[in-house]
Amino acid sequence: MNAQSDPTVQPVPASVVEAVDAADVTLSNPKWAVVALGANLGNRLETLQGAIDALGDTPGLRVKAVSAVYETEPWGVEAGSQPAYFNAVISVKTTLPPSSLLERGHAIEEAFDRVREERWGPRTIDVDIIAYADVVSADPLLTLPHPRAHQRAFVLAPWNDVDPEAQIPGHGPVAELLAAVGPAGLTRREDLELRLPE
């Protein structure tokens, strides 16, 4: 029997379709987040890739873009007192709230034997949440966006790689902030590559 001639078949009202679609979005409702990675001890490239893979293995999180690798002088310490950093930025889509994403970042740091003995000390891996959707929060456990991201070329340059249209709430476009800060002490390592988790 043709469905058109069956009087019991009624089209689903558009309002019902919209309500179902909206509910579905709310169920998953992934948010964009930006995570910065840095390492200056051990096999830096391998560690950065390991952290990216570990984030990719996190339920409720997908790594969507990975920046180039940048080599940078350590921040806030005497020149030559520490090895240079490898830095990168990834963008992720996640259903995890910021607090859970932070916990996951700390767990990854622990897995790579990150030691927190001194501020700006050398580290096997640093996993920093730079931005989470448009959230602005002064929570001392997780300030969003990251309070110094707008001043740091080693965050801005790789972030600009993965999202040239990115904005930091309260500070403006990443590209403009990068132009203002300048590339001093920052080397893009064309010979090195990080990949999306498989």
C-alpha positions in Angstrom: 0.0 0.0 0.0 1.3 3.5 -0.8 2.0 5.5 2.3 0.5 8.6 0.7 -2.9 6.9 0.5 -2.7 5.5 4.1 -4.8 7.9 6.2 -3.0 6.8 9.4 0.4 8.1 8.1 0.9 11.7 9.1 4.0 13.8 8.5 5.9 14.5 11.7 5.4 18.2 12.6 8.5 20.3 12.1 8.3 21.4 15.8 8.7 17.8 16.9 11.6 17.2 14.6 13.3 20.4 16.0 12.7 19.3 19.6 14.2 15.8 18.9 17.2 17.4 17.2 17.7 19.8 20.1 17.5 17.0 22.6 20.1 15.0 20.7 22.5 18.0 20.6 22.0 18.5 24.3 22.8 14.8 25.0 26.2 14.9 23.3 26.8 18.7 23.2 30.5 18.6 22.6 32.5 21.8 23.3 35.7 23.0 21.6 38.7 23.3 23.8 42.3 24.3 23.2 45.1 22.4 25.0 48.8 23.5 25.0 51.6 20.9 25.4 55.2 21.5 26.3 58.2 19.3 27.2 61.9 19.9 27.8 63.1 16.7 29.4 63.6 13.3 27.8 62.4 12.4 24.3 60.4 15.6 23.9 58.7 14.7 20.6 57.8 11.2 21.7 56.3 12.6 25.0 54.2 15.2 23.1 52.9 12.5 20.8 52.2 10.2 23.8 50.2 13.0 25.5 48.2 13.6 22.3 47.5 9.8 22.0 46.5 9.6 25.7 44.1 12.5 25.2 42.7 10.8 22.1 42.0 7.7 24.2 39.9 9.7 26.6 36.2 8.8 26.5 34.2 11.8 25.5 37.1 13.6 23.8 38.3 13.7 20.2 41.5 15.4 19.1 40.5 17.4 16.0 43.7 19.3 15.0 47.4 19.2 15.9 49.8 22.2 15.4 53.3 22.2 14.1 56.1 21.7 16.7 57.8 24.8 18.0 61.1 24.9 19.8 61.3 27.6 22.4 63.6 28.9 25.1 62.3 28.2 28.7 60.1 30.9 30.1 60.9 32.8 33.3 64.4 31.3 33.9 68.0 32.3 33.2 69.0 31.6 29.6 70.9 28.3 29.2 69.8 27.0 32.6 67.4 24.4 31.1 67.0 22.5 27.8 64.8 24.1 25.1 61.1 23.2 25.0 59.1 21.6 22.3 55.6 23.1 22.3 52.4 22.3 20.4 48.7 23.1 20.6 45.8 20.8 19.9 42.2 21.6 19.5 39.7 19.0 20.8 35.9 18.5 20.9 34.8 17.1 24.2 31.8 16.4 26.3 33.9 16.5 29.5 33.4 19.5 31.7 36.5 21.7 32.2 37.2 20.1 35.7 37.3 16.6 34.2 39.5 17.7 31.3 41.9 19.2 33.9 41.9 16.0 35.9 42.7 14.1 32.7 45.6 16.5 31.9 47.0 16.0 35.4 46.8 12.2 35.0 48.7 12.3 31.7 51.4 14.5 33.4 51.7 12.0 36.2 51.9 9.1 33.7 54.9 10.8 32.1 56.5 11.4 35.5 55.9 15.2 35.6 57.5 16.6 38.8 56.2 19.9 40.2 59.1 21.1 42.4 59.7 24.6 41.2 57.7 27.2 39.3 58.9 27.2 35.6 61.1 24.2 36.4 62.0 21.7 33.7 59.3 19.1 33.0 58.7 15.9 31.0 55.3 17.2 30.0 53.0 20.1 30.6 49.3 19.8 29.7 47.5 23.2 30.0 43.9 23.9 29.1 44.1 27.3 27.3 40.5 27.8 26.5 37.2 25.9 26.8 34.4 27.1 24.5 33.7 30.7 25.5 34.0 30.0 29.2 35.5 32.8 31.3 36.3 31.7 34.9 38.5 33.1 37.7 38.5 29.7 39.5 42.0 29.5 41.0 42.1 25.7 40.1 41.4 26.4 36.5 41.4 30.0 35.2 39.8 30.3 31.8 41.0 31.4 29.4 44.6 30.7 30.6 45.7 33.9 32.3 49.0 34.3 30.4 48.2 32.7 27.0 47.7 36.1 25.3 51.4 37.0 26.2 53.1 33.8 25.1 54.2 33.2 21.5 54.8 29.5 22.2 51.0 29.2 22.8 49.8 31.8 20.3 51.8 30.6 17.2 50.8 26.9 17.4 47.2 28.0 18.3 47.1 30.2 15.2 48.2 27.1 13.2 45.2 25.0 14.3 42.7 27.9 14.2 43.6 31.1 12.4 40.2 32.6 13.4 40.6 31.9 17.1 39.8 34.6 19.7 40.8 34.7 23.3 37.8 36.0 25.3 38.7 39.4 26.8 41.9 39.7 24.7 40.9 39.5 21.0 42.1 37.5 18.0 45.0 35.1 18.4 46.6 36.3 15.2 46.7 39.9 16.3 48.0 38.9 19.8 50.8 36.9 18.1 51.7 39.8 15.9 51.9 42.1 19.0 54.0 39.6 21.0 56.4 38.7 18.1 58.2 35.4 17.4 61.4 36.1 19.4 62.8 32.9 20.9 60.4 30.7 18.8 61.6 28.3 16.1 59.1 26.3 14.0 60.5 22.8 13.5 59.6 21.9 10.0 61.6 18.7 10.4 59.4 17.4 13.2 55.7 16.3 13.0 53.0 15.4 15.4 50.0 13.4 14.2 46.4 13.0 15.2 45.7 9.9 17.3 44.9 6.8 15.2 
